[in-house]
């Protein structure tokens, strides 16, 4: 595929994204499914360009607006090429599969585009208008540094499945297939891939020795404090002689897998989710990982909702990986800065509060309630915990310094696990560990 054809395909995909009601990654996937003639290298180059444009939408929009130019997919691509100083002479030719030739007007504004030098800081760091006040309030003088770190593409992190091998064994197996990794600084199971790699083609992935998972997400599982033996806080034992854990918003099981490895397949993990189809995606993942202490209960079924109501003070750990704005994942999902696919933030906050209320009585005295989001906003994080503690004085915060399970110091100071790309190289995560007294 010629470079000009790649450019036109990027324009076509941006058009689809503009009119789509689903996230960008799904739109791109659907587009590519019907165009199998596009080779893997061409796909990678096209997707990289599309993501780059969406990742810098604020900057490109500002430049186009300063030039009095329409915010169209074609103009976004021209602006992106111009911004990077790329010669467009042989790209916009009008030949088969190539974009139409540049008009004189397009040539003129593209040439003058980089002359604008008064771009506001919020535009430079790609902060959407709706989030600027929230993030300036959160980061203060660190606003620019924190937001700049969210412009880069996220690294590819792996979690080693310790049920099947060690981190060193995983590294060696990956290296044998020319996949270079380094150990992540905080997660004891994490590996960070250097360069590009197709994990589905590796033995380590196909055998279930590694799973793709951001290091920050791995740390949430670690904060649960799950153990292979019975909890010292319990008076009884479950059927497997270990702890009982409820992963209330389990989804496809990413964190469930990490908890299962911590528990060494002992005890009992109940994975629940309101989306049955998403929950059932975990089934094949558990099988591949060699996990057999997980039972799945879909909240769409009345029998499982009844079961949950009977579980008062039966769980050693309850993990609430709450639905959220996903603002901490902007590196991976840059379209979430500009478009809202699900409920409004106010509705999400209400859902989070309701979920916490639903699980508060499931934790045993002495047990843990772990609340986590991939959001940056205080409204979804600290404010939720403040409200919960006000309504539930039988809970207290467990500061990281007191409970961190590894010999090294916890990744951050303060009572909560609050991660960011700038400070930790992870996605943006928030985790609060609460103990029922």
Phi, psi and omega in degrees: 000128180287159181302322180298321179292324176297319180297315180295322179296320177299319178298317180298318180294319178298325174297316179298316181299319180302327185255005183269150177252011179240160182304154187301319183297324178289324178296316179295317179301313180297323179296315185286331182302324183267010180224061184293348178288346178280118183291166185297320179293320177295317179300314182299317181293319180295312182296320179298320179292316180298313179298321179299320180291315179293324179296331181244037183294323181296314181297311182294322178297317180298316179297316180293319180295321177297332179268001180068034185250145179297142178273076181249158178306318180298314181292327175299317180293316178300316180297319180296316178296316179296316180302323180270008175068028183272135178289123184258007185304315184261013181257316182261077187254342184079000177289176182306128179070003180257155177294156176299150181303150177293136173283166178299322179295317179297320178297321183292309183289329178294325181290327183268358189302317187279004180281346181282124186235007183252036182292125179300153181300317181300326177287317179303322183264010174061043177267121179294148182306319186293341184252354188298311182298319180298316185280329173294322177294326181284313189261340179059233181294345181271002185308308184295314182297316181296317183287326178298324181293342181269003178274334183282156175293144181286150176287167176263108180257147178236145171253125179281130178277101185289353172289341184242349179169177183266171178296321180295319179296320178295316179302315182294319180294321178291320180298328179296338177251024174063034172252110183270134180226160170229154182290138177288151187286339187244316181281131179288351179247003192271145171229139178248122183285134177263125182078195182264145179208145175259097188296329182297341180270000183262151178292323182301322180283313183294332180273355179084015178283331178227150173235147175282121181197128178302144182302322179299320178295323177298322182292333176295317176298320180297322182293344179292336178068026178292146184230157178287333181265178178294147178292136177295347181273352186263148176267340182235184180233151174269187188296337181256007177073034181209200183284161172246128183233135175248116172262096194286323178246062193289333183058225181274006168097016182302308180283331176302319179298318179295319179293320179299321178294320177300324183273359177054039178068014178259170181070203187216128175244128175254117179262121180236152175196152180285339181260102184299316182299317179294318180300318184290344175296336180289339186303310181290329178292319178296319181297313181296325182279353181077026181266130179223022176247024181247131170244139183256133179226110181282129181287352175289341182265131182299323181298328179282328175293322176295317178303316182297321181297337181272359187265032181298125177054044179246352188253134174287324180221135169239121176258126173246096173271085198288148169301142185205183180289345181062024180296338177286351182254020184300333177296322182273326185235070186297337179293339180292343175294326192251341185226145180246117184264333184246212182295158175291160182304318180299321179289323178298316180300319178296320178297317180300315179299317181296318180297315179300320178295323183293329186257353187303323183271003181275343185276135176292153170305129185089351181275176185248139167246116183251118182251128184221147171220162169254043179246153176268340195279136179300325182302328181266352189240264183304320181296323178295319181292320177302315180294317181298315181294328177295321181275345183226078181293351177280002176248152174221158178281136171259107181298147182305319184299335182274331190244355186299125190281344183269162180292330179285163179291155177297159185297336184213162178272171179092175185285339187248156171272101180239112186250153177211156177302321183293320186267331189231351181075009178256179167292171178279119181228153172229135177218132174242132177253116182247145178242135175277125188276000000 
